[in-house]
């Protein structure tokens, strides 16, 4: 590709609204459009620098820093690649969808790449942001799947433990879809008695049964033009699953007591904490319905799978549960809580923070304000940290970190500095210690 052709390409990219750059095979930015320069406000010129230096402030490519690198994947696959990253922009850290497209020369060899960047809405890397907060690898993998599926009409199945935020993810799918202007209707399937399920979902005609004094709109009709979220879909009685299947396959339904079929117009997002595959094998969930709703499954990580987000989540939740008090969290508190498994996930963390805010007389939440999880962490500490036996270096590191958690008296940042590692690396090591217990 000649210099003239590159210049013409850059001139064209300058007319586009999305941030775009042209890269060579060595990660060097050949040129950038105005949108990119505005997004990545830099004191130094962008051209001639490495992409990872500008967007991540890294000294090495993304894959050498523990992230997926779209350029490397693009070279290996020989076709366009797309990943979700956290970039440092002029507006702060943001989740961005990065799409890399290869450009080949006359011989068919990949010579350059066009990188296009979309900001992912509805998620934040800081406590002041929206409902979805996080920046850990597990959170980013989930968010990447949400950003991929949201613009489509595909049925989404959210899988994860209770308390992981399935309704928030369902809302994020809705708000990033073409149906964002329509209603978002949430149905808790576990809270609907079998006798009322059909009438609540499809509505009923006047006189359909005793007490039906007027026509009632069902939840399917209420979701017209928008998204229907069926939470805990695994709780739907087996006998009613066939009616849901018919709705999804034909796109029509009848009100209870009605004759005329009505056309349904909604996008389905379902969620469950149950193992639907196991339920299918045990004949407790219809196989055909399972395959109908599992077009695009998304795993929601448990809190213990994204412990790097713990300090960020605690700050965000504290602002929500106690907005009128100037409360803060002592740096030792998330370190103490990082050894706790959080079986109730983010919902449990929120409850613990609300309780701690009531226990605190001052303005700082200390480990002592979280007695149950922090006491459990101390009780799990091994007695003695001597060198009376031979052990592997991994075991030695694990014991040393467990001792530091409860005896160092340092903040998370101070502890990371003293250990000469990043805070992210420290939390990764702590998470490994917890999993090896």
Backbone torsions as a table, in degrees:
resi	resn	phi	psi	omega
1	UNK	NA	121.0	-174.7
2	UNK	-74.0	164.2	178.1
3	UNK	-61.8	-34.5	178.7
4	UNK	-65.5	-42.2	-180.0
5	UNK	-65.4	-38.9	177.4
6	UNK	-63.3	-42.8	179.5
7	UNK	-63.0	-40.1	178.1
8	UNK	-65.7	-39.7	178.2
9	UNK	-62.7	-44.7	179.6
10	UNK	-64.3	-36.5	177.9
11	UNK	-63.3	-39.4	177.6
12	UNK	-67.8	-44.1	-178.9
13	UNK	-61.1	-28.5	-178.9
14	UNK	-65.9	-19.3	-179.9
15	UNK	-86.0	-8.7	-175.2
16	UNK	-92.2	146.7	-175.0
17	UNK	-77.7	-24.3	-176.6
18	UNK	-84.3	146.8	175.2
19	UNK	-61.6	127.7	179.5
20	UNK	-143.0	145.6	175.8
21	UNK	-135.9	161.2	172.6
22	UNK	-111.0	127.6	-178.3
23	UNK	-116.2	152.9	168.3
24	UNK	-97.4	-177.6	-175.3
25	UNK	-68.1	-15.2	-178.4
26	UNK	-99.5	20.8	177.0
27	UNK	70.4	12.6	-177.5
28	UNK	-88.4	133.6	179.2
29	UNK	-78.0	115.7	179.0
30	UNK	-80.6	-34.4	178.7
31	UNK	-170.2	160.2	-178.4
32	UNK	-140.3	146.6	176.9
33	UNK	-83.7	173.8	-175.3
34	UNK	-62.9	-37.8	-179.1
35	UNK	-60.7	-39.3	178.5
36	UNK	-66.9	-44.6	-179.0
37	UNK	-62.7	-35.6	178.4
38	UNK	-71.6	-35.8	-178.4
39	UNK	-73.7	-40.4	-178.1
40	UNK	-108.8	74.3	-177.9
41	UNK	-64.8	111.5	-173.6
42	UNK	-120.5	143.4	174.1
43	UNK	-72.0	-30.5	179.8
44	UNK	-101.4	155.2	175.8
45	UNK	-59.6	147.2	-179.1
46	UNK	-81.7	-41.7	-176.3
47	UNK	-60.8	133.0	179.7
48	UNK	92.5	-7.7	177.9
49	UNK	-100.0	164.4	179.5
50	UNK	-78.1	145.3	-178.8
51	UNK	-61.0	-41.0	-178.7
52	UNK	-68.9	-25.5	177.3
53	UNK	-70.4	-40.2	-178.0
54	UNK	-76.5	-48.3	-171.3
55	UNK	-86.2	-31.1	-176.3
56	UNK	-111.7	-15.2	-171.5
57	UNK	62.5	29.8	176.2
58	UNK	-88.1	161.4	173.6
59	UNK	-102.3	-7.6	-179.0
60	UNK	-134.7	163.0	176.7
61	UNK	-57.5	158.6	-174.3
62	UNK	-56.1	-41.7	-175.8
63	UNK	-66.7	-23.3	176.6
64	UNK	-83.2	-6.6	176.9
65	UNK	-108.9	14.9	175.9
66	UNK	88.0	11.0	178.5
67	UNK	-115.5	164.5	175.9
68	UNK	-77.9	136.6	-178.1
69	UNK	-107.7	115.7	-178.1
70	UNK	-66.2	-31.1	-179.7
71	UNK	-67.3	-45.4	179.1
72	UNK	-63.4	-42.5	179.1
73	UNK	-65.1	-36.5	179.7
74	UNK	-64.8	-41.4	178.0
75	UNK	-64.6	-41.5	-178.2
76	UNK	-70.0	-41.3	-176.0
77	UNK	-86.0	-24.8	-178.6
78	UNK	74.8	15.8	179.3
79	UNK	-148.9	173.9	-175.4
80	UNK	-57.3	144.3	179.1
81	UNK	-132.7	152.4	-175.9
82	UNK	-139.0	132.5	178.8
83	UNK	-141.5	163.6	174.0
84	UNK	-107.7	129.1	179.4
85	UNK	-129.1	168.3	167.8
86	UNK	-106.9	118.6	-178.4
87	UNK	-109.5	149.5	172.3
88	UNK	-86.9	111.8	-178.1
89	UNK	-118.1	177.9	179.2
90	UNK	-66.7	-14.8	178.4
91	UNK	-101.7	9.1	-177.3
92	UNK	103.4	-169.9	179.5
93	UNK	-72.3	132.7	-178.4
94	UNK	-137.3	147.2	170.0
95	UNK	-76.8	128.8	-179.8
96	UNK	-132.0	146.9	175.2
97	UNK	-96.0	114.3	-175.9
98	UNK	-104.5	123.8	178.5
99	UNK	-120.5	124.4	-176.6
100	UNK	-113.5	128.3	179.4
101	UNK	-119.1	127.4	-178.6
102	UNK	-77.6	148.8	173.4
103	UNK	-120.1	125.1	-176.0
104	UNK	-101.4	151.8	176.7
105	UNK	-88.1	-170.6	-175.5
106	UNK	-62.1	-27.4	-178.7
107	UNK	-89.0	-0.8	179.5
108	UNK	90.8	2.1	-179.5
109	UNK	-85.1	140.4	177.3
110	UNK	-68.5	123.5	-177.1
111	UNK	-115.0	-39.2	-179.7
112	UNK	-134.5	172.1	176.9
113	UNK	-138.0	144.2	169.7
114	UNK	-104.0	123.4	178.2
115	UNK	-105.6	122.8	177.8
116	UNK	-113.5	140.3	-173.1
117	UNK	-125.8	127.9	174.5
118	UNK	-117.7	132.1	174.2
119	UNK	-75.3	133.0	178.9
120	UNK	-87.3	117.2	-178.2
121	UNK	-84.1	157.3	173.7
122	UNK	87.2	-2.0	178.1
123	UNK	-131.4	151.2	-175.7
124	UNK	-135.6	149.7	174.7
125	UNK	-97.7	3.7	-178.7
126	UNK	-132.1	161.5	-176.4
127	UNK	-68.3	-16.6	-178.4
128	UNK	-86.0	-2.2	-172.6
129	UNK	-81.2	-155.4	-175.1
130	UNK	-79.0	-159.4	-174.9
131	UNK	-68.8	-34.4	-178.8
132	UNK	-94.0	119.5	-176.8
133	UNK	-128.0	130.6	177.0
134	UNK	164.6	164.1	176.3
135	UNK	-154.1	8.2	179.0
136	UNK	-71.6	160.3	177.8
137	UNK	-56.2	-41.4	-179.2
138	UNK	-64.5	-42.2	178.0
139	UNK	-64.5	-43.4	-178.3
140	UNK	-65.6	-36.3	177.1
141	UNK	-63.1	-41.9	178.0
142	UNK	-64.4	-45.0	-178.1
143	UNK	-64.4	-36.0	177.6
144	UNK	-61.5	-42.0	178.5
145	UNK	-65.6	-38.2	177.5
146	UNK	-61.7	-45.6	-178.5
147	UNK	-66.5	-28.9	178.5
148	UNK	-73.1	-44.3	-171.5
149	UNK	-87.5	-25.2	-172.6
150	UNK	-55.7	-45.0	-177.0
151	UNK	-68.7	-14.2	-178.6
152	UNK	-86.5	-177.6	175.2
153	UNK	-105.5	9.5	-175.2
154	UNK	-64.2	146.0	173.9
155	UNK	-71.4	135.4	-178.1
156	UNK	-112.9	134.1	176.3
157	UNK	-116.9	115.9	-179.4
158	UNK	-94.2	124.4	-176.1
159	UNK	-119.1	131.6	178.7
160	UNK	168.8	167.7	-179.4
161	UNK	-68.2	161.9	175.9
162	UNK	-62.8	140.2	177.3
163	UNK	89.6	8.3	-178.6
164	UNK	-92.1	-2.5	174.8
165	UNK	93.5	39.3	-176.2
166	UNK	-65.3	-38.3	179.7
167	UNK	-68.0	-35.3	177.1
168	UNK	-64.0	-39.5	178.3
169	UNK	-68.0	-40.1	177.4
170	UNK	-60.3	-41.1	177.5
171	UNK	-65.5	-36.6	178.4
172	UNK	-64.8	-40.6	176.0
173	UNK	-60.5	-45.1	-179.9
174	UNK	-62.0	-48.0	-174.6
175	UNK	-69.5	-21.6	177.9
176	UNK	-96.9	6.6	-177.5
177	UNK	-100.1	174.4	177.0
178	UNK	-73.8	-8.2	179.4
179	UNK	-99.4	14.7	-175.3
180	UNK	-59.2	-27.4	179.1
181	UNK	-78.8	-9.6	179.4
182	UNK	-93.1	-179.1	-177.6
183	UNK	-74.6	153.3	170.1
184	UNK	-114.6	112.5	-174.8
185	UNK	-113.3	117.4	-179.2
186	UNK	-101.3	134.0	179.9
187	UNK	-124.8	121.2	175.5
188	UNK	-89.0	99.8	-175.2
189	UNK	-65.2	-27.6	-179.5
190	UNK	-73.3	-18.2	-177.7
191	UNK	-97.6	1.7	-179.2
192	UNK	-102.3	119.5	175.3
193	UNK	-61.6	148.3	-178.3
194	UNK	-56.8	-35.6	-177.8
195	UNK	-67.8	-22.4	-177.8
196	UNK	-107.2	-8.8	-171.8
197	UNK	-58.2	-49.5	-175.6
198	UNK	-64.4	-43.7	-177.8
199	UNK	-70.3	-33.5	178.0
200	UNK	-70.5	-38.4	-177.0
201	UNK	-75.9	-43.8	-173.6
202	UNK	-104.3	-11.4	-176.0
203	UNK	80.8	179.5	179.0
204	UNK	-150.1	159.4	177.9
205	UNK	-89.7	156.4	176.2
206	UNK	-59.4	130.7	179.3
207	UNK	82.3	7.9	-178.4
208	UNK	-64.3	-30.4	177.9
209	UNK	-159.2	171.9	-178.4
210	UNK	-60.6	126.1	-179.3
211	UNK	97.8	-9.6	178.6
212	UNK	-84.3	80.2	-173.9
213	UNK	-82.3	-13.4	177.8
214	UNK	-155.1	162.0	178.7
215	UNK	-65.1	139.6	177.9
216	UNK	-123.3	134.0	177.0
217	UNK	-74.0	134.9	177.1
218	UNK	-87.7	171.1	-177.8
219	UNK	-69.3	-30.7	175.3
220	UNK	-62.4	-42.9	179.2
221	UNK	-69.3	-36.3	179.6
222	UNK	-65.1	-27.2	-179.3
223	UNK	-86.8	8.7	-176.2
224	UNK	-55.8	124.6	-179.7
225	UNK	83.3	-0.6	-177.0
226	UNK	-129.7	-139.5	-175.0
227	UNK	-122.7	133.4	174.1
228	UNK	-105.1	120.4	-179.4
229	UNK	-107.1	112.6	177.4
230	UNK	-98.6	99.6	179.8
231	UNK	-83.6	142.4	-177.2
232	UNK	54.3	54.3	-178.3
233	UNK	-64.9	-21.6	178.1
234	UNK	-68.5	-11.1	179.9
235	UNK	-90.3	-4.0	-179.6
236	UNK	-67.3	127.4	-179.9
237	UNK	-55.7	143.3	-175.9
238	UNK	-55.8	-38.7	-177.8
239	UNK	-66.9	-24.2	-179.1
240	UNK	-94.4	-11.6	-178.3
241	UNK	-63.7	-32.1	-179.6
242	UNK	-65.1	-32.1	179.3
243	UNK	-72.6	-36.2	175.2
244	UNK	-67.1	-40.2	178.6
245	UNK	-60.7	-43.6	-179.6
246	UNK	-63.4	-40.7	177.6
247	UNK	-58.2	-45.5	-176.6
248	UNK	-71.2	-35.3	-176.4
249	UNK	-80.0	-35.9	-177.1
250	UNK	-99.1	-21.6	-176.6
251	UNK	72.5	16.7	179.5
252	UNK	-131.6	162.4	178.4
253	UNK	-157.0	167.3	174.0
254	UNK	-125.8	140.5	171.5
255	UNK	-66.6	152.5	175.7
256	UNK	-60.3	126.2	-177.1
257	UNK	85.5	-0.3	-178.9
258	UNK	-95.4	165.1	-179.3
259	UNK	-115.6	-44.7	-175.3
260	UNK	-75.4	132.2	174.9
261	UNK	-72.2	141.4	-180.0
262	UNK	-111.9	144.5	-178.6
263	UNK	-85.7	126.8	177.7
264	UNK	-90.0	142.7	179.8
265	UNK	-140.8	83.1	179.6
266	UNK	-149.2	163.8	172.9
267	UNK	-107.9	131.3	-175.2
268	UNK	-95.4	130.8	166.7
269	UNK	-123.5	123.3	179.7
270	UNK	-114.6	158.7	-179.5
271	UNK	-148.6	151.0	175.9
272	UNK	-160.9	152.2	172.1
273	UNK	-100.2	-2.4	-178.1
274	UNK	-86.3	161.7	175.1
275	UNK	-88.7	93.9	-174.9
276	UNK	-65.8	-33.7	178.4
277	UNK	-61.2	-42.1	178.3
278	UNK	-66.5	-39.0	179.1
279	UNK	-65.2	-36.7	176.7
280	UNK	-63.4	-44.8	179.9
281	UNK	-62.5	-32.4	179.9
282	UNK	-89.3	4.4	179.9
283	UNK	59.9	35.7	175.0
284	UNK	-103.8	-5.6	176.3
285	UNK	-143.9	135.1	-175.9
286	UNK	-63.5	131.8	180.0
287	UNK	-63.5	-43.7	-177.3
288	UNK	-65.8	-35.8	178.0
289	UNK	-69.6	-38.9	178.6
290	UNK	-58.2	-47.8	-179.4
291	UNK	-69.0	-24.3	179.2
292	UNK	-75.1	-33.3	-176.1
293	UNK	-98.4	-7.6	-175.3
294	UNK	-102.4	33.9	178.9
295	UNK	-56.6	-45.6	-177.5
296	UNK	-136.7	87.5	178.7
297	UNK	-76.9	140.8	176.6
298	UNK	-126.8	124.2	177.3
299	UNK	-85.3	124.9	174.7
300	UNK	-93.5	117.8	-175.5
301	UNK	-67.6	141.9	171.5
302	UNK	-68.3	160.5	-178.5
303	UNK	-59.8	-36.5	-179.9
304	UNK	-66.6	-16.5	177.3
305	UNK	-88.3	-6.8	-178.7
306	UNK	-138.2	46.7	-175.9
307	UNK	-65.3	-18.7	175.6
308	UNK	-62.2	-23.4	179.6
309	UNK	-85.2	-4.0	-172.9
310	UNK	-56.8	-51.7	179.4
311	UNK	-59.0	-41.2	-180.0
312	UNK	-64.9	-44.5	178.7
313	UNK	-64.2	-38.6	179.8
314	UNK	-64.1	-42.6	178.1
315	UNK	-63.3	-43.3	-178.5
316	UNK	-66.2	-44.3	-179.1
317	UNK	-68.3	-34.8	179.5
318	UNK	-62.6	-37.9	179.0
319	UNK	-67.7	-25.3	-178.4
320	UNK	-87.5	-38.3	-176.8
321	UNK	-82.7	-22.4	-178.9
322	UNK	-140.1	66.2	-174.8
323	UNK	-70.6	-19.4	-174.9
324	UNK	-93.0	-6.4	179.5
325	UNK	-113.1	143.5	178.9
326	UNK	-85.7	70.6	-177.5
327	UNK	-94.9	150.9	174.1
328	UNK	-137.1	168.6	-177.3
329	UNK	-113.1	125.9	179.3
330	UNK	-63.3	139.1	-177.8
331	UNK	-56.3	-26.9	-179.6
332	UNK	-73.8	-20.5	-174.9
333	UNK	-66.2	-51.4	177.8
334	UNK	-63.6	-28.3	176.7
335	UNK	-65.7	-42.3	177.3
336	UNK	-63.2	-45.0	-176.7
337	UNK	-71.6	-17.5	-178.4
338	UNK	-66.8	-14.7	177.8
339	UNK	-91.4	0.6	-178.2
340	UNK	-97.5	144.4	-174.0
341	UNK	-82.3	-18.9	-179.5
342	UNK	50.9	68.4	178.2
343	UNK	-61.7	-25.4	177.9
344	UNK	-92.3	2.7	174.6
345	UNK	58.9	-143.8	-172.1
346	UNK	-66.4	-31.9	177.0
347	UNK	-62.2	-41.1	178.1
348	UNK	-67.6	-40.8	178.1
349	UNK	-59.8	-41.6	177.9
350	UNK	-61.2	-44.2	179.5
351	UNK	-63.7	-40.2	178.9
352	UNK	-64.2	-39.3	179.7
353	UNK	-69.1	-40.1	178.2
354	UNK	-63.7	-41.4	177.4
355	UNK	-64.1	-44.0	-179.6
356	UNK	-62.5	-37.0	179.7
357	UNK	-65.5	-27.5	177.0
358	UNK	-80.7	-30.0	179.3
359	UNK	-77.9	-24.8	-175.0
360	UNK	-79.4	124.4	174.9
361	UNK	-85.2	-28.8	178.5
362	UNK	-92.8	-158.3	-176.1
363	UNK	-105.8	7.2	-177.3
364	UNK	-124.5	130.0	177.3
365	UNK	-86.8	117.6	-176.7
366	UNK	-103.3	165.8	176.5
367	UNK	-54.7	-32.7	-179.1
368	UNK	-65.9	-17.5	177.1
369	UNK	-83.6	-2.4	175.6
370	UNK	-122.5	63.1	-169.3
371	UNK	-61.3	-43.0	-174.6
372	UNK	-65.1	-56.9	-179.0
373	UNK	-67.7	-36.9	-178.7
374	UNK	-72.6	-36.5	175.9
375	UNK	-65.0	-37.6	179.1
376	UNK	-65.3	-36.4	179.0
377	UNK	-66.7	-41.0	178.5
378	UNK	-65.8	-40.8	-179.4
379	UNK	-63.8	-28.0	-178.9
380	UNK	-81.8	-4.5	-179.6
381	UNK	-66.8	134.4	175.3
382	UNK	-70.6	143.5	180.0
383	UNK	-78.2	129.2	175.9
384	UNK	80.2	138.9	-179.8
385	UNK	-129.7	32.5	-176.4
386	UNK	-79.8	-172.5	-177.7
387	UNK	-119.6	48.3	-177.4
388	UNK	-83.0	-3.8	-179.0
389	UNK	-145.9	155.6	174.7
390	UNK	-75.6	142.4	178.5
391	UNK	-151.7	161.0	178.6
392	UNK	-70.7	160.8	178.2
393	UNK	-65.2	-33.5	177.1
394	UNK	-63.6	-41.9	178.8
395	UNK	-66.6	-38.5	178.1
396	UNK	-63.0	-43.6	178.5
397	UNK	-63.2	-41.4	-179.9
398	UNK	-60.9	-47.5	-179.2
399	UNK	-65.0	-37.9	-179.2
400	UNK	-66.1	-42.4	179.7
401	UNK	-65.7	-39.8	177.6
402	UNK	-62.6	-38.2	178.1
403	UNK	-67.4	-42.2	-179.9
404	UNK	-60.6	-38.1	-177.4
405	UNK	-54.2	-34.8	-170.3
406	UNK	-113.8	-4.2	-177.2
407	UNK	-127.5	-14.8	-173.4
408	UNK	-73.4	-35.1	-179.7
409	UNK	68.8	24.0	-178.7
410	UNK	-108.4	156.7	173.7
411	UNK	-72.1	166.3	-180.0
412	UNK	-59.2	-44.0	-179.6
413	UNK	-67.3	-42.1	180.0
414	UNK	-63.9	-39.6	180.0
415	UNK	-65.1	-43.0	178.3
416	UNK	-63.2	-40.9	179.2
417	UNK	-63.7	-42.5	-179.4
418	UNK	-65.6	-34.3	179.1
419	UNK	-83.9	-6.8	179.1
420	UNK	60.9	44.2	174.1
421	UNK	-134.7	165.1	176.1
422	UNK	-76.1	160.9	176.8
423	UNK	-61.4	-36.3	179.2
424	UNK	-63.5	-44.0	178.6
425	UNK	-64.0	-39.5	179.8
426	UNK	-60.2	-46.8	-178.7
427	UNK	-68.5	-31.6	176.5
428	UNK	-64.7	-41.5	178.7
429	UNK	-67.1	-40.1	179.0
430	UNK	-64.8	-38.3	178.6
431	UNK	-64.9	-38.7	178.2
432	UNK	-64.9	-39.5	177.4
433	UNK	-59.8	-43.5	-177.6
434	UNK	-64.8	-41.1	-177.5
435	UNK	-70.7	-24.2	-177.8
436	UNK	-87.9	-2.7	179.2
437	UNK	-70.4	NA	NA
